Amino acid sequence: MSMQSHIAELERRHAALEREIETALLHPSVDNLEVADMKRRKLRLKDEIKKLRGDDTVH
């Protein structure tokens, strides 16, 4: 897998998690621990994408 296709796959997973989080938050019976876990996974993906692009500045 090329670097660009790997980054594209990470971006796809990041966007999918974003949609999953938004959907979960619309439901009154949302599991806050599950949402927090999804947000952590999304942040890890974002950090990995930045690292692979050469932007080591993580906020």
MARBA-3410 file (N, C-alpha, C, O; in Angstrom, 1 decimal):
59
0.9,-1.2,0.0,0.0,0.0,0.0,0.9,1.2,0.0,1.8,1.3,0.8 ~ 0.6,2.1,-0.9,1.4,3.4,-1.0,1.1,4.3,0.2,0.0,4.1,0.9 ~ 1.9,5.2,0.5,1.7,6.2,1.6,0.4,6.9,1.4,-0.3,7.1,2.3 ~ 0.2,7.4,0.2,-1.0,8.2,-0.1,-2.3,7.3,0.1,-3.3,7.8,0.6 ~ -2.3,6.1,-0.3,-3.5,5.3,-0.2,-3.6,4.9,1.3,-4.8,4.8,1.8
-2.6,4.8,2.1,-2.7,4.5,3.5,-3.3,5.8,4.2,-4.2,5.6,5.0 ~ -2.8,6.9,3.8,-3.4,8.2,4.4,-4.8,8.3,4.0,-5.7,8.7,4.9 ~ -5.2,8.0,2.8,-6.6,8.1,2.3,-7.4,7.1,3.1,-8.6,7.5,3.5 ~ -6.9,5.9,3.4,-7.7,5.0,4.2,-7.9,5.5,5.7,-9.0,5.3,6.2 ~ -6.9,6.1,6.2,-7.0,6.6,7.6,-8.0,7.8,7.6,-8.8,7.9,8.5
-8.0,8.6,6.6,-9.0,9.7,6.5,-10.4,9.2,6.3,-11.3,9.7,6.9 ~ -10.5,8.1,5.6,-11.9,7.4,5.4,-12.3,6.9,6.8,-13.5,7.1,7.1 ~ -11.5,6.3,7.5,-11.8,5.8,8.8,-12.1,6.9,9.8,-13.1,6.8,10.6 ~ -11.4,8.0,9.7,-11.6,9.2,10.6,-13.0,9.8,10.3,-13.7,10.1,11.2 ~ -13.4,9.9,9.0,-14.7,10.4,8.6,-15.8,9.5,9.1,-16.8,10.0,9.5
-15.6,8.2,8.9,-16.6,7.2,9.4,-16.8,7.3,10.9,-18.0,7.2,11.3 ~ -15.8,7.5,11.6,-15.9,7.6,13.1,-16.7,8.9,13.4,-17.5,8.9,14.3 ~ -16.4,10.0,12.7,-17.1,11.3,12.9,-18.6,11.1,12.7,-19.4,11.5,13.5 ~ -18.9,10.4,11.6,-20.4,10.1,11.4,-21.0,9.2,12.5,-22.1,9.5,12.9 ~ -20.2,8.2,12.9,-20.7,7.3,13.9,-20.9,8.1,15.2,-21.9,7.8,15.9
-20.0,9.0,15.6,-20.2,9.8,16.8,-21.4,10.7,16.7,-22.2,10.8,17.6 ~ -21.5,11.4,15.5,-22.7,12.2,15.4,-24.0,11.5,15.5,-25.0,12.0,16.1 ~ -24.1,10.3,14.9,-25.2,9.5,15.0,-25.5,9.0,16.4,-26.7,9.1,16.9 ~ -24.5,8.6,17.1,-24.6,8.2,18.5,-25.2,9.3,19.4,-26.0,9.1,20.3 ~ -24.7,10.5,19.2,-25.1,11.6,20.0,-26.6,12.0,19.7,-27.2,12.8,20.6
-27.2,11.6,18.6,-28.6,11.9,18.4,-29.5,11.0,19.2,-30.7,11.4,19.3 ~ -29.0,9.9,19.7,-29.9,9.0,20.5,-29.8,9.3,22.0,-28.8,9.5,22.5 ~ -31.0,9.3,22.6,-31.1,9.7,24.0,-30.4,8.6,24.9,-30.0,8.9,26.0 ~ -30.3,7.4,24.4,-29.7,6.3,25.2,-28.2,6.2,24.9,-27.6,5.1,25.1 ~ -27.5,7.2,24.5,-26.1,7.2,24.1,-25.3,6.7,25.3,-25.4,7.2,26.4
-24.3,5.8,25.0,-23.4,5.4,26.0,-22.2,6.4,26.0,-21.4,6.3,25.0 ~ -22.1,7.2,27.0,-21.0,8.3,27.0,-19.6,7.7,27.0,-18.7,8.3,26.4 ~ -19.4,6.5,27.6,-18.1,5.9,27.6,-17.8,5.4,26.2,-16.6,5.5,25.7 ~ -18.7,4.9,25.5,-18.5,4.4,24.1,-18.2,5.6,23.2,-17.3,5.6,22.3 ~ -18.9,6.7,23.4,-18.6,7.9,22.6,-17.2,8.5,22.9,-16.5,8.9,22.0
-16.9,8.5,24.1,-15.5,8.9,24.5,-14.5,8.0,23.9,-13.4,8.5,23.4 ~ -14.7,6.7,23.8,-13.8,5.8,23.2,-13.7,6.1,21.7,-12.6,6.1,21.1 ~ -14.8,6.4,21.0,-14.8,6.7,19.6,-14.0,8.0,19.4,-13.3,8.1,18.4 ~ -14.2,9.0,20.2,-13.5,10.2,20.1,-12.0,10.0,20.2,-11.2,10.7,19.5 ~ -11.6,9.2,21.2,-10.1,8.9,21.4,-9.6,8.2,20.1,-8.5,8.5,19.7
-10.3,7.2,19.6,-9.8,6.6,18.4,-9.7,7.5,17.2,-8.8,7.5,16.4 ~ -10.7,8.5,17.1,-10.7,9.5,16.0,-9.5,10.4,16.2,-8.8,10.7,15.2 ~ -9.2,10.8,17.4,-8.0,11.6,17.6,-6.7,10.9,17.3,-5.8,11.5,16.7 ~ -6.6,9.6,17.6,-5.4,8.8,17.3,-5.2,8.7,15.8,-4.1,8.8,15.3 ~ -6.3,8.6,15.1,-6.3,8.6,13.6,-5.8,9.9,13.1,-4.9,10.0,12.2
-6.3,11.0,13.6,-5.9,12.3,13.2,-4.4,12.5,13.4,-3.7,13.1,12.6 ~ -4.0,12.1,14.6,-2.5,12.3,14.9,-1.7,11.4,14.0,-0.6,11.9,13.5 ~ -2.1,10.2,13.6,-1.3,9.4,12.7,-1.3,10.0,11.3,-0.3,10.0,10.7 ~ -2.4,10.6,10.9,-2.5,11.2,9.6,-1.5,12.4,9.6,-0.7,12.5,8.6 ~ -1.5,13.2,10.6,-0.6,14.3,10.6,0.9,13.9,10.6,1.7,14.5,9.9
1.2,12.8,11.4,2.5,12.3,11.4,3.0,11.8,10.1,4.1,12.1,9.6 ~ 2.1,11.1,9.4,2.5,10.5,8.1,2.6,11.7,7.0,3.4,11.5,6.1 ~ 1.9,12.7,7.2,2.0,13.9,6.3,3.3,14.7,6.6,3.6,15.6,5.8 ~ 3.9,14.4,7.7,5.1,15.2,8.0,4.8,16.4,8.9,5.7,17.2,9.2 ~ 3.6,16.5,9.4,3.3,17.6,10.3,3.3,17.0,11.7,2.3,16.6,12.2
4.5,17.1,12.3,4.6,16.5,13.7,4.1,17.4,14.8,4.2,17.0,15.9 ~ 3.6,18.5,14.4,3.0,19.4,15.4,1.6,19.0,15.8,0.7,19.2,15.0 ~ 1.5,18.3,16.9,0.3,17.8,17.4,-0.3,18.7,18.5,0.4,18.9,19.5 ~ -1.5,19.1,18.3,-2.1,20.0,19.3,-2.9,19.3,20.3,-3.5,19.9,21.2
END
